[in-house]
Amino acid sequence: MGDNEKVDIIGAKAVGLKTCLYDKDKKYKQHQAGLYINNFMELIDFKVHYGL
């Protein structure tokens, strides 16, 4: 999980980790993250929906 795609997401994805981009300012229109959230409350929805 991270808020910077280049620093947090791309490296994690390169080594096979699941990724979640936290983008409270909605500045990433396109991203490579597995999950994308704007509010930490969304994590609850992902946990319920995906069984994470």
Biopython code that builds the backbone (N, CA, C, O; Angstrom):
import numpy as np
from Bio.PDB.StructureBuilder import StructureBuilder

atoms = [
    (1, "MET", "N", (0.844, -1.170, 0.000)),
    (1, "MET", "CA", (0.000, 0.000, 0.000)),
    (1, "MET", "C", (0.891, 1.234, 0.000)),
    (1, "MET", "O", (1.889, 1.298, 0.717)),
    (2, "GLY", "N", (0.520, 2.188, -0.796)),
    (2, "GLY", "CA", (1.279, 3.421, -0.832)),
    (2, "GLY", "C", (0.519, 4.519, -1.551)),
    (2, "GLY", "O", (-0.520, 4.286, -2.170)),
    (3, "ASP", "N", (1.063, 5.716, -1.451)),
    (3, "ASP", "CA", (0.408, 6.865, -2.088)),
    (3, "ASP", "C", (1.220, 7.428, -3.242)),
    (3, "ASP", "O", (0.891, 8.487, -3.777)),
    (4, "ASN", "N", (2.276, 6.729, -3.626)),
    (4, "ASN", "CA", (3.107, 7.160, -4.736)),
    (4, "ASN", "C", (3.316, 5.958, -5.656)),
    (4, "ASN", "O", (3.949, 4.975, -5.271)),
    (5, "GLU", "N", (2.786, 6.045, -6.854)),
    (5, "GLU", "CA", (2.862, 4.890, -7.745)),
    (5, "GLU", "C", (4.302, 4.498, -8.071)),
    (5, "GLU", "O", (4.645, 3.317, -8.035)),
    (6, "LYS", "N", (5.136, 5.472, -8.385)),
    (6, "LYS", "CA", (6.515, 5.151, -8.765)),
    (6, "LYS", "C", (7.315, 4.548, -7.618)),
    (6, "LYS", "O", (8.071, 3.599, -7.825)),
    (7, "VAL", "N", (7.164, 5.074, -6.441)),
    (7, "VAL", "CA", (7.958, 4.615, -5.295)),
    (7, "VAL", "C", (7.353, 3.375, -4.635)),
    (7, "VAL", "O", (8.081, 2.439, -4.303)),
    (8, "ASP", "N", (6.053, 3.356, -4.445)),
    (8, "ASP", "CA", (5.418, 2.307, -3.650)),
    (8, "ASP", "C", (4.834, 1.160, -4.469)),
    (8, "ASP", "O", (4.921, 0.004, -4.055)),
    (9, "ILE", "N", (4.259, 1.448, -5.587)),
    (9, "ILE", "CA", (3.488, 0.443, -6.321)),
    (9, "ILE", "C", (4.326, -0.332, -7.333)),
    (9, "ILE", "O", (4.297, -1.563, -7.337)),
    (10, "ILE", "N", (5.054, 0.347, -8.172)),
    (10, "ILE", "CA", (5.785, -0.329, -9.250)),
    (10, "ILE", "C", (6.810, -1.319, -8.701)),
    (10, "ILE", "O", (6.922, -2.433, -9.212)),
    (11, "GLY", "N", (7.552, -0.932, -7.678)),
    (11, "GLY", "CA", (8.535, -1.836, -7.086)),
    (11, "GLY", "C", (7.901, -3.058, -6.448)),
    (11, "GLY", "O", (8.378, -4.180, -6.622)),
    (12, "ALA", "N", (6.829, -2.836, -5.712)),
    (12, "ALA", "CA", (6.135, -3.950, -5.057)),
    (12, "ALA", "C", (5.564, -4.913, -6.089)),
    (12, "ALA", "O", (5.648, -6.130, -5.930)),
    (13, "LYS", "N", (4.994, -4.368, -7.126)),
    (13, "LYS", "CA", (4.410, -5.202, -8.181)),
    (13, "LYS", "C", (5.492, -6.003, -8.909)),
    (13, "LYS", "O", (5.264, -7.144, -9.311)),
    (14, "ALA", "N", (6.664, -5.400, -9.073)),
    (14, "ALA", "CA", (7.762, -6.065, -9.771)),
    (14, "ALA", "C", (8.236, -7.326, -9.059)),
    (14, "ALA", "O", (8.748, -8.245, -9.697)),
    (15, "VAL", "N", (8.069, -7.373, -7.736)),
    (15, "VAL", "CA", (8.486, -8.558, -6.988)),
    (15, "VAL", "C", (7.302, -9.450, -6.619)),
    (15, "VAL", "O", (7.438, -10.361, -5.802)),
    (16, "GLY", "N", (6.138, -9.186, -7.224)),
    (16, "GLY", "CA", (4.996, -10.060, -7.078)),
    (16, "GLY", "C", (4.061, -9.795, -5.912)),
    (16, "GLY", "O", (3.225, -10.640, -5.590)),
    (17, "LEU", "N", (4.186, -8.635, -5.270)),
    (17, "LEU", "CA", (3.304, -8.311, -4.157)),
    (17, "LEU", "C", (1.987, -7.715, -4.645)),
    (17, "LEU", "O", (1.937, -7.079, -5.698)),
    (18, "LYS", "N", (0.933, -7.923, -3.882)),
    (18, "LYS", "CA", (-0.335, -7.254, -4.172)),
    (18, "LYS", "C", (-0.166, -5.784, -3.831)),
    (18, "LYS", "O", (0.546, -5.438, -2.889)),
    (19, "THR", "N", (-0.815, -4.927, -4.589)),
    (19, "THR", "CA", (-0.621, -3.490, -4.397)),
    (19, "THR", "C", (-1.947, -2.757, -4.243)),
    (19, "THR", "O", (-2.979, -3.167, -4.775)),
    (20, "CYS", "N", (-1.883, -1.660, -3.497)),
    (20, "CYS", "CA", (-3.034, -0.792, -3.307)),
    (20, "CYS", "C", (-2.540, 0.653, -3.318)),
    (20, "CYS", "O", (-1.696, 1.036, -2.509)),
    (21, "LEU", "N", (-3.061, 1.425, -4.218)),
    (21, "LEU", "CA", (-2.693, 2.832, -4.325)),
    (21, "LEU", "C", (-3.710, 3.675, -3.577)),
    (21, "LEU", "O", (-4.900, 3.644, -3.890)),
    (22, "TYR", "N", (-3.250, 4.420, -2.599)),
    (22, "TYR", "CA", (-4.092, 5.348, -1.845)),
    (22, "TYR", "C", (-3.922, 6.729, -2.462)),
    (22, "TYR", "O", (-2.831, 7.298, -2.428)),
    (23, "ASP", "N", (-4.984, 7.262, -3.019)),
    (23, "ASP", "CA", (-4.915, 8.514, -3.777)),
    (23, "ASP", "C", (-6.000, 9.477, -3.293)),
    (23, "ASP", "O", (-7.006, 9.685, -3.971)),
    (24, "LYS", "N", (-5.784, 10.060, -2.111)),
    (24, "LYS", "CA", (-6.814, 10.930, -1.520)),
    (24, "LYS", "C", (-7.084, 12.174, -2.357)),
    (24, "LYS", "O", (-8.181, 12.729, -2.301)),
    (25, "ASP", "N", (-6.098, 12.616, -3.133)),
    (25, "ASP", "CA", (-6.263, 13.808, -3.966)),
    (25, "ASP", "C", (-6.736, 13.485, -5.385)),
    (25, "ASP", "O", (-6.941, 14.392, -6.193)),
    (26, "LYS", "N", (-6.904, 12.224, -5.682)),
    (26, "LYS", "CA", (-7.374, 11.755, -6.997)),
    (26, "LYS", "C", (-6.518, 12.299, -8.137)),
    (26, "LYS", "O", (-7.038, 12.786, -9.141)),
    (27, "LYS", "N", (-5.197, 12.210, -7.967)),
    (27, "LYS", "CA", (-4.299, 12.727, -8.994)),
    (27, "LYS", "C", (-3.869, 11.665, -10.011)),
    (27, "LYS", "O", (-3.336, 12.005, -11.067)),
    (28, "TYR", "N", (-4.093, 10.387, -9.705)),
    (28, "TYR", "CA", (-3.727, 9.322, -10.639)),
    (28, "TYR", "C", (-4.942, 8.904, -11.449)),
    (28, "TYR", "O", (-5.823, 8.211, -10.939)),
    (29, "LYS", "N", (-4.995, 9.319, -12.699)),
    (29, "LYS", "CA", (-6.108, 8.946, -13.571)),
    (29, "LYS", "C", (-5.924, 7.508, -14.064)),
    (29, "LYS", "O", (-6.894, 6.765, -14.217)),
    (30, "GLN", "N", (-4.677, 7.132, -14.308)),
    (30, "GLN", "CA", (-4.323, 5.768, -14.689)),
    (30, "GLN", "C", (-3.259, 5.293, -13.716)),
    (30, "GLN", "O", (-2.426, 6.080, -13.268)),
    (31, "HIS", "N", (-3.283, 4.019, -13.391)),
    (31, "HIS", "CA", (-2.313, 3.481, -12.440)),
    (31, "HIS", "C", (-2.107, 2.000, -12.706)),
    (31, "HIS", "O", (-2.854, 1.375, -13.458)),
    (32, "GLN", "N", (-1.075, 1.452, -12.070)),
    (32, "GLN", "CA", (-0.754, 0.041, -12.230)),
    (32, "GLN", "C", (-1.080, -0.767, -10.976)),
    (32, "GLN", "O", (-0.760, -1.953, -10.907)),
    (33, "ALA", "N", (-1.699, -0.154, -10.007)),
    (33, "ALA", "CA", (-1.987, -0.840, -8.750)),
    (33, "ALA", "C", (-3.101, -1.864, -8.916)),
    (33, "ALA", "O", (-3.995, -1.708, -9.749)),
    (34, "GLY", "N", (-3.027, -2.914, -8.107)),
    (34, "GLY", "CA", (-4.079, -3.925, -8.116)),
    (34, "GLY", "C", (-5.376, -3.389, -7.539)),
    (34, "GLY", "O", (-6.459, -3.703, -8.033)),
    (35, "LEU", "N", (-5.269, -2.586, -6.499)),
    (35, "LEU", "CA", (-6.419, -1.948, -5.872)),
    (35, "LEU", "C", (-6.171, -0.446, -5.825)),
    (35, "LEU", "O", (-5.026, -0.001, -5.743)),
    (36, "TYR", "N", (-7.233, 0.320, -5.877)),
    (36, "TYR", "CA", (-7.134, 1.778, -5.868)),
    (36, "TYR", "C", (-8.188, 2.325, -4.919)),
    (36, "TYR", "O", (-9.368, 2.002, -5.052)),
    (37, "ILE", "N", (-7.774, 3.150, -3.961)),
    (37, "ILE", "CA", (-8.723, 3.745, -3.026)),
    (37, "ILE", "C", (-8.457, 5.239, -2.873)),
    (37, "ILE", "O", (-7.344, 5.718, -3.088)),
    (38, "ASN", "N", (-9.510, 5.957, -2.497)),
    (38, "ASN", "CA", (-9.395, 7.391, -2.213)),
    (38, "ASN", "C", (-9.624, 7.674, -0.735)),
    (38, "ASN", "O", (-9.345, 8.770, -0.250)),
    (39, "ASN", "N", (-10.133, 6.675, -0.029)),
    (39, "ASN", "CA", (-10.496, 6.833, 1.372)),
    (39, "ASN", "C", (-10.201, 5.503, 2.063)),
    (39, "ASN", "O", (-10.527, 4.445, 1.525)),
    (40, "PHE", "N", (-9.599, 5.541, 3.227)),
    (40, "PHE", "CA", (-9.240, 4.300, 3.905)),
    (40, "PHE", "C", (-10.456, 3.441, 4.261)),
    (40, "PHE", "O", (-10.316, 2.234, 4.458)),
    (41, "MET", "N", (-11.635, 4.036, 4.345)),
    (41, "MET", "CA", (-12.844, 3.254, 4.613)),
    (41, "MET", "C", (-13.132, 2.266, 3.481)),
    (41, "MET", "O", (-13.813, 1.263, 3.694)),
    (42, "GLU", "N", (-12.624, 2.541, 2.296)),
    (42, "GLU", "CA", (-12.809, 1.629, 1.168)),
    (42, "GLU", "C", (-12.130, 0.293, 1.401)),
    (42, "GLU", "O", (-12.513, -0.708, 0.796)),
    (43, "LEU", "N", (-11.129, 0.261, 2.265)),
    (43, "LEU", "CA", (-10.450, -1.006, 2.560)),
    (43, "LEU", "C", (-11.410, -2.027, 3.157)),
    (43, "LEU", "O", (-11.269, -3.228, 2.930)),
    (44, "ILE", "N", (-12.378, -1.549, 3.914)),
    (44, "ILE", "CA", (-13.374, -2.455, 4.492)),
    (44, "ILE", "C", (-14.168, -3.130, 3.377)),
    (44, "ILE", "O", (-14.418, -4.334, 3.433)),
    (45, "ASP", "N", (-14.562, -2.365, 2.372)),
    (45, "ASP", "CA", (-15.299, -2.933, 1.242)),
    (45, "ASP", "C", (-14.467, -3.971, 0.510)),
    (45, "ASP", "O", (-14.987, -5.025, 0.146)),
    (46, "PHE", "N", (-13.191, -3.700, 0.288)),
    (46, "PHE", "CA", (-12.320, -4.653, -0.394)),
    (46, "PHE", "C", (-12.152, -5.914, 0.436)),
    (46, "PHE", "O", (-12.152, -7.022, -0.101)),
    (47, "LYS", "N", (-12.008, -5.747, 1.739)),
    (47, "LYS", "CA", (-11.846, -6.914, 2.607)),
    (47, "LYS", "C", (-13.069, -7.814, 2.524)),
    (47, "LYS", "O", (-12.934, -9.033, 2.421)),
    (48, "VAL", "N", (-14.247, -7.234, 2.568)),
    (48, "VAL", "CA", (-15.483, -8.016, 2.506)),
    (48, "VAL", "C", (-15.652, -8.637, 1.122)),
    (48, "VAL", "O", (-15.968, -9.821, 1.004)),
    (49, "HIS", "N", (-15.445, -7.846, 0.082)),
    (49, "HIS", "CA", (-15.687, -8.303, -1.280)),
    (49, "HIS", "C", (-14.660, -9.341, -1.759)),
    (49, "HIS", "O", (-15.030, -10.346, -2.367)),
    (50, "TYR", "N", (-13.387, -9.098, -1.488)),
    (50, "TYR", "CA", (-12.315, -9.951, -1.981)),
    (50, "TYR", "C", (-11.787, -10.932, -0.942)),
    (50, "TYR", "O", (-10.953, -11.778, -1.265)),
    (51, "GLY", "N", (-12.255, -10.835, 0.287)),
    (51, "GLY", "CA", (-11.780, -11.739, 1.325)),
    (51, "GLY", "C", (-10.328, -11.523, 1.695)),
    (51, "GLY", "O", (-9.626, -12.472, 2.045)),
    (52, "LEU", "N", (-9.876, -10.297, 1.621)),
    (52, "LEU", "CA", (-8.473, -9.989, 1.930)),
    (52, "LEU", "C", (-8.233, -9.959, 3.420)),
    (52, "LEU", "O", (-7.109, -9.715, 3.859)),
]
sb = StructureBuilder()
sb.init_structure("model")
sb.init_model(0)
sb.init_chain("A")
sb.init_seg("    ")
for serial, (resi, resn, name, xyz) in enumerate(atoms, 1):
    if name == "N":
        sb.init_residue(resn, " ", resi, " ")
    sb.init_atom(name, np.array(xyz, "f"), 0.0, 1.0, " ", f" {name:<3s}", serial, name[0])
structure = sb.get_structure()
